[in-house]
Amino acid sequence: MRLEGKVAVITGASSGIGAETARVFANEGAYVVLAARRLDRLEALASEIISKNGKAIAVQADVTKPEDCKKISEAAIAEFGQID
């Protein structure tokens, strides 16, 4: 539980390295903000993490767009109160 109480934003979380990183961070106690373009996959991953007593939210976003980056940070602050 090395990340207990920390809030991590994971981009590219809908598959591959991003999804696995989110799982590892959640298993270590982090609250994870999952961000990517494929909302259905983000929601499935968030449900998986939550079912294992983790904390996660899904934010559909394209990190090449500044307004989407702002949306990610605003969602993290609204849900968890901080970003670590």
C-alpha positions as CSV (number, residue, x, y, z in Angstrom):
1,M,0.0,0.0,0.0
2,R,2.8,2.4,-0.9
3,L,0.4,4.8,-2.7
4,E,-2.4,4.8,-0.1
5,G,-4.3,8.1,-0.2
6,K,-2.5,9.4,-3.3
7,V,-4.4,10.5,-6.4
8,A,-2.9,9.5,-9.7
9,V,-4.0,10.6,-13.2
10,I,-3.4,7.7,-15.7
11,T,-3.6,8.7,-19.3
12,G,-4.0,6.1,-22.0
13,A,-5.8,4.0,-19.4
14,S,-8.2,2.3,-21.7
15,S,-5.7,-0.4,-22.7
16,G,-2.2,-1.7,-22.6
17,I,0.4,-0.1,-20.4
18,G,-2.0,2.6,-19.2
19,A,-4.6,0.1,-18.0
20,E,-2.1,-2.1,-16.3
21,T,-0.5,0.9,-14.6
22,A,-3.9,1.9,-13.3
23,R,-4.4,-1.6,-11.8
24,V,-1.0,-1.5,-10.1
25,F,-1.5,2.0,-8.7
26,A,-5.0,1.0,-7.4
27,N,-3.6,-2.2,-5.9
28,E,-1.1,0.0,-4.1
29,G,-3.8,2.1,-2.6
30,A,-3.9,5.1,-5.0
31,Y,-7.2,6.7,-6.1
32,V,-7.0,6.6,-9.9
33,V,-8.3,9.0,-12.5
34,L,-8.6,7.0,-15.7
35,A,-8.3,9.1,-18.9
36,A,-8.5,8.1,-22.5
37,R,-10.7,8.5,-25.6
38,R,-12.5,5.1,-25.3
39,L,-15.1,5.7,-22.5
40,D,-16.5,2.2,-22.6
41,R,-13.1,0.7,-21.8
42,L,-12.4,3.3,-19.1
43,E,-15.7,2.5,-17.4
44,A,-15.1,-1.2,-17.5
45,L,-11.7,-0.7,-15.9
46,A,-13.1,1.7,-13.3
47,S,-15.7,-1.0,-12.4
48,E,-13.0,-3.6,-12.1
49,I,-11.0,-1.5,-9.8
50,I,-14.0,-0.5,-7.7
51,S,-15.1,-4.2,-7.4
52,K,-11.7,-4.9,-5.7
53,N,-12.3,-2.1,-3.2
54,G,-10.3,0.5,-5.1
55,K,-11.3,4.0,-6.0
56,A,-11.4,5.1,-9.6
57,I,-13.2,7.4,-12.0
58,A,-13.3,7.4,-15.8
59,V,-12.8,10.6,-17.8
60,Q,-13.2,10.6,-21.6
61,A,-10.4,12.8,-22.9
62,D,-8.0,13.4,-25.7
63,V,-4.8,14.7,-24.1
64,T,-3.8,16.6,-27.3
65,K,-6.7,19.0,-26.5
66,P,-6.0,21.6,-23.7
67,E,-9.7,21.7,-22.8
68,D,-9.7,17.9,-22.2
69,C,-6.6,18.2,-20.0
70,K,-8.4,20.8,-17.9
71,K,-11.4,18.4,-17.8
72,I,-9.2,15.7,-16.4
73,S,-7.7,17.8,-13.6
74,E,-11.1,19.3,-12.7
75,A,-12.7,15.8,-12.4
76,A,-9.8,14.6,-10.2
77,I,-10.1,17.6,-7.9
78,A,-13.9,17.4,-7.8
79,E,-13.8,13.6,-6.9
80,F,-10.7,13.3,-4.8
81,G,-9.7,16.8,-3.8
82,Q,-6.1,16.7,-5.1
83,I,-3.7,15.3,-7.6
84,D,-0.4,13.8,-6.5
